[in-house]
Amino acid sequence: MEYEQSSSQPESKKSKYNDALATLMRIDEIWKRAYTHSSTGNLGRWNSDLDAVYRELSEDVAPGSDQEKEFNLINKELSEAGLFTLQNSKENGFKKNVEDTTNKRAMISIILNKKEVFLRRLKGKQGKGTVFEDSIDDYMD
């Protein structure tokens, strides 16, 4: 029995399923949780929500890119501000302790706002947000 030799290049395959809508729906759900956590002062969960948004957007972020570096820099700021030393509590997101002052929480909140704005702008740059592309074809009917 003789087998035909296929070409040396593998056949290019396209997925029949486009994940774009599912991705947008996941990001929308995460933004909703982020809003709730930010407005209730649950800084740890807010940060986790923003990290989840980044994971959804990271597919279109090149390793070592300016976007990746900026995201990592914001995370470094959060670490230095003490986000990860705050203790979790069920009532308000964090137990009060000697290190957990109002100024510390305010600084962390400012940095988390910066992180969220960065991610919202990144989403827009990737065409996954509120940025619309205007085309002359849209007016030619």
Secondary structure, 3 states (H helix, E strand, C coil): CCCCCCCCCCCCCCCCCCCHHHHHHHHHHHHHHHHHHHHCCCHHHHHHHHHHHHHHHHHHCCCCCHHHHHHHHHHHHHHHHCHHHCCCCCCCCCCCCCCCCHHHHHHHHHHHHHHHHHHHHHHHHCCCCCCCCCCHHHHCC
